[in-house]
Amino acid sequence: NSVGIASAGGAGKFAAEWLESGAPTMDLWSVDVRRFISAQNDRDYLRGRVTEVLGLHYQMAWPNREMETSRGLRKGALYDRLRKEGACFGSSM
């Protein structure tokens, strides 16, 4: 896909501004690799998720669409109880 090529100009611009001023000129968290957790570097996680992401690349980006693969890496203390009561869960990473 060409996302990397299409993003290159903007990435270069913001990297240069960051190097020049010592801080980013806008919030870059959505493209910061530090937002990932170590479990997302697991081969099984990546095998499932990469296959799904590439399959969705040219499909309609529906609001609130949730990925189906590689779920359940982190669960809160109340997860089992809430699931038993019929709660719906979504990703937050």
SULBEL-V315799 format. One record per run of one state. SS is the DSSP state (H for helix, E for strand, C for the rest). FROM is the first residue (numbers start at 0). LEN is the number of residues. If there is no record, write none. Layout:
SS_FROM_LEN ; SS_FROM_LEN
This chain:
C_0_2 ; H_2_19 ; C_21_7 ; H_28_3 ; C_31_1 ; H_32_3 ; C_35_2 ; H_37_4 ; C_41_1 ; H_42_14 ; C_56_22 ; H_78_6 ; C_84_9
